[in-house]
Amino acid sequence: MDHKKIIEILKKEVINFDVPVINLIAFQSNNPDKVLISAILSTRTKDKVTLEASERLFSKINNIKDLNKLKIEQIEKLIYPVGFYKIKAKHLKKLETLEKIPNTFENLIKIDGVGRKVANLFLSVVYGNDEICVDTHVHRISNRIGWVKTSNPFQTEKALKKILPKKYWKTINSILVAYGQKICTPINPKCSICKINKYCKKIF
């Protein structure tokens, strides 16, 4: 399978699609604190909900230190209805104790609420590191088109690193998220208008 050809086709296809929310926030704010906060909120949450919750929260704070101005109950109200908002509010509240956000994967995942997905996303978006962030879209589409045969995002991350040229690692998430939201949806994907239909193995 020509992975490069597929990625180049998708890059052109998604250029006019909505930008994934974390990339949008990074572009608009140029603020690593806001990127990390939004990335934590984005877990198991649709982009529209994440963006709206982030905007409400950022109307009250500008960085992680500002979280000391808010009680957990206030954070809960601001970020609702993101998935697991009560747990995420507690995670966010703990961020105020950080002197600064770590810039390594090993230290990022020590932060409550930051798993592999969030850490890799933060490092690739903020620092431009060559990391593959695997969320539900990346995991689903990579298996659906037949790039990998994996049962969880961690396996998908490892498998993709073996087959994709490194220059695509930090952009594959934004490409597949945008495509997964618009065309290669979880249910009733739009295969008839899919630009990579002939390359897809359609493994559902």
Secondary structure, 3 states (H helix, E strand, C coil): CCHHHHHHHHHHHHHHCCCCHHHHHHHHHCCHHHHHHHHHHHCCCCHHHHHHHHHHHHCCCCCHHHHHHCCHHHHHHHHCCCCCHHHHHHHHHHHHHCCCCCCCHHHHCCCCCCCHHHHHHHHHHHHCCCCCCCCHHHHHHHHHCCCCCCCCHHHHHHHHHHHCCHHHHHHHHHHHHHHHHHCCCCCCCCHHHCCCHHHCCCCC
